[in-house]
Amino acid sequence: MTALMSAGKSKARIFESSAFEQLAQMEQGVLTSEALTEYYLTRIKVYDGVLNSFITVNPKALEEARRLDNERRAGRIRGPLHGLPIVLKDNYDTCDMPTTSGALAFKDLRPKHDAFTVKKLRDAGALILGKTNLTELARHGMSISSMGGQTLNPYDLTRTPGGSSGGTGAAVAANFAVMGTGSDTMNSIRSPSSACSLVGIRPTKGLVSRSGICPCSDWQDTGGPIARCVSDAALMLSVMAGYDPEDQSTEIIKDRPHEDYTQALKEGAFAGRTIAVITNNLGSCPEVLKAVHDAVRDIEKLGARIIECDIPQLYLPKLIKEHDVQEWEQVPDLDRYLAQEGDAAPVKNTQEYFDTGLMTPTLVEDFRKKLSIHDPLHQPEYLARLEKNKQLREFVIEYMQKNKIDAFMYPLQQVLAVKTTEPKGQYGRNGHMASVTGLPAIDVPGGFSKPDASAPLGVPVGIEFMAEPFSESKLIALAYSFEKETHHRRSPVAFPELDFSSIGVEP
């Protein structure tokens, strides 16, 4: 453990440290990427047998870290993430590791190229520490898959970490990496962020490419960052965003100036702002309602005007019943993805995947129904929903303008993260509002429920802000100000900082 011990001798602080703190320590020469990588690999080896957050750990991680250290010593800095170990949700294509999407049927899927965003992250100097578990094919909110099994919530091991990006959520919350990626079709970046006391950003549709990310829905899918603090999420989004000729949705930003979202990390963002609480999507859970009440108090203290609004068009059950388009899009989108993978894919289409019989049992009927739809992208119901979603997007934008609203606020989940045995799965998730409209949203830690025997800190509750298209800088500024005022983030007590050198644990 030479590298890790040398980090200790140099007084480098790693546990719960941010990307900016780690970069500063590397620039000062008190920390190396190798020491940082070895630290995280050791924590994974000691703790992940409990959490089950990883599907694949990069076997060449230390070798890559040494190469990045050599580049730094030679004065060659690739970019703003140089030497930082991050994790990828295992539906992001990587040319050097399998991309399983949590499906046992895909265990030998070895892409020939990195996903567009993965290449951007590597070009910026990020080290891919490994690939994390997810709900199989990112389909539901429990983070269970035929490939990876059930990932657990680090704050309460009887509960889901949220989903579908729960492996990334659990890993980042437990200090197995500095930050990671998620994908979000309905709630899947923000649900694990809410459940694991993290920050998650669902960007405006078209800001981040989906090329090389196994799809659920062309209309609703996006990728984005999950981190322990707003500054890290902003840094990662700055790298991930960008025009990709292979993803038509990014045409909207082709001629748009590239933003550095870290420039939005300034306090005082609430002064003079109007924040609207969407009351018809608050739910009835006392612990969640308390977190919302506390957030309102804190935001008013920061100088914002709070108004309440009941918007029937955004009522959660209505969005689920009338606006979600995954039912029609997932099969043709998945077929296209597998065709693009070519001979790297062990199955050639969704029907072959279904015929293997290897999928998580809870997905069987879902895919049987989808496969039975003839010519899904031309079905009248599907086309009608697309039109309704476009109209809803315009309605929300106009509603904000008419009522001079700077951002909406609500709990990302109306209920606490559910038990892993919950037959309904993770319900009551308000992320649908942003996903069907393509609007940006950021989830930030909003506190904890009352502690109990299984959750010594309580269960995390996430507060979300949503606003008009390409308002990421404003949302990041609001979330940053909220974070600095409240300091809700706390590390899970079951995965503390320990000195493993005395027991001879090797990564």
Protein Blocks (a to p, Z undefined) as FASTA:
>chain_A
ZZmmmmmmnopafehpafklmmmmmmnopacfklmmmmmmmmmmmmmmmnopafbdcfkl
mmmmmmmmmmmmnopafblmgoiacdddfkbccfkbccekopaklmmgccfbdcfklmmm
mmnopacfbdcdddehhlacnopafklopaddfkbmkbcebjfklmmmmmmmnopafbdc
dddfklmmmmmmmmnopadddddehjaccehiacfblklgccddddfbfklmmmmmmmmg
ccdfklmklmmmmmgccddfklmmcghklgopacdddfklnojafklmmmmmmmmmmmmm
nopacdddddfklgmklmmmmmocklmmmmmmmmmmmmmnmmmbmbfbfklmmmnopacf
klmmmmmmmmmpghkllgfklmmmmmmmmmmmmmmmmmmmmnopabdcddfblbdcddfk
lmnlpehiaklmmmmnopacddddebjcdddfklmnopaddddddddehilmmmmmmmmm
mmmmnomaccdfklccddfklnopaZZ
